[in-house]
Amino acid sequence: MSFNAVVQYLQERFGETYQVDTLVFLVTIQGFLVFAFVVAAFFVAGTANAGFNCVLTAFLNMAVTLGGYYVIKHSRAPIAVSAFFPC
């Protein structure tokens, strides 16, 4: 079974919704990974040189993940999509 056959089957079965469901699933997985990263960042927050940088990076990753989830689920405006995908 080729990749094109799988894509054709999914399009026949789900129409265009499988793309949105796949994106939501992937952003959800990213959310779990970012949550683990935030917890780990709080553990190293006391480190003199890397603590603030790690926490800031964790919060920025969380903002990108939440923004992506919002764009995929609620907002289909071109400006919202174009703001999310370069990240």
C-alpha positions as CSV (number, residue, x, y, z in Angstrom):
1,M,0.0,0.0,0.0
2,S,1.6,3.2,-1.1
3,F,1.5,6.6,0.6
4,N,-0.8,8.0,-2.0
5,A,-3.3,5.2,-1.4
6,V,-3.3,5.9,2.3
7,V,-3.9,9.6,1.7
8,Q,-6.7,8.9,-0.8
9,Y,-8.3,6.5,1.7
10,L,-8.1,9.1,4.5
11,Q,-9.6,11.8,2.2
12,E,-12.5,9.5,1.2
13,R,-13.1,8.4,4.8
14,F,-12.7,11.7,6.6
15,G,-12.8,14.4,4.0
16,E,-10.7,17.4,5.0
17,T,-11.1,16.9,8.7
18,Y,-8.3,14.4,9.0
19,Q,-5.8,17.2,8.4
20,V,-7.2,19.3,11.3
21,D,-7.4,16.2,13.6
22,T,-3.8,15.3,12.8
23,L,-2.6,18.9,13.5
24,V,-4.6,18.9,16.8
25,F,-3.1,15.6,17.8
26,L,0.5,16.7,17.0
27,V,0.0,20.0,18.9
28,T,-1.4,18.1,21.9
29,I,1.7,15.9,21.9
30,Q,3.9,19.0,21.7
31,G,1.9,20.4,24.6
32,F,2.8,17.3,26.8
33,L,6.4,17.7,25.8
34,V,6.4,21.4,26.6
35,F,4.8,20.7,30.0
36,A,7.7,18.3,30.8
37,F,10.1,21.0,29.6
38,V,8.5,23.6,31.9
39,V,8.7,21.3,34.9
40,A,12.4,20.6,34.1
41,A,13.0,24.3,33.7
42,F,11.7,25.0,37.1
43,F,14.2,22.5,38.6
44,V,17.1,24.3,37.0
45,A,15.8,27.8,37.6
46,G,18.2,28.3,40.5
47,T,21.3,27.8,38.3
48,A,23.1,31.1,38.0
49,N,23.7,31.3,34.2
50,A,21.2,29.0,32.6
51,G,18.2,29.2,35.0
52,F,16.5,32.3,33.6
53,N,17.3,31.4,30.0
54,C,15.8,27.9,30.4
55,V,12.6,29.2,32.1
56,L,12.2,31.9,29.5
57,T,12.6,29.4,26.7
58,A,10.0,27.1,28.3
59,F,7.5,29.9,28.6
60,L,8.1,30.9,24.9
61,N,7.6,27.3,23.8
62,M,4.4,27.1,25.8
63,A,3.1,30.3,24.2
64,V,3.9,29.0,20.7
65,T,2.1,25.7,21.5
66,L,-1.0,27.4,23.0
67,G,-1.1,29.8,20.1
68,G,-0.9,27.0,17.6
69,Y,-3.7,25.1,19.3
70,Y,-5.9,28.2,19.3
71,V,-5.2,28.9,15.6
72,I,-5.9,25.3,14.6
73,K,-9.1,25.0,16.7
74,H,-10.7,28.4,16.7
75,S,-9.2,30.9,14.3
76,R,-9.0,30.5,10.5
77,A,-8.2,34.1,9.7
78,P,-5.2,34.4,7.3
79,I,-3.4,36.7,9.7
80,A,-3.6,34.2,12.5
81,V,-2.4,31.3,10.4
82,S,0.4,33.3,8.9
83,A,1.5,34.4,12.4
84,F,1.6,30.9,13.6
85,F,3.3,28.9,10.8
86,P,6.6,30.8,10.7
87,C,7.2,29.7,14.3
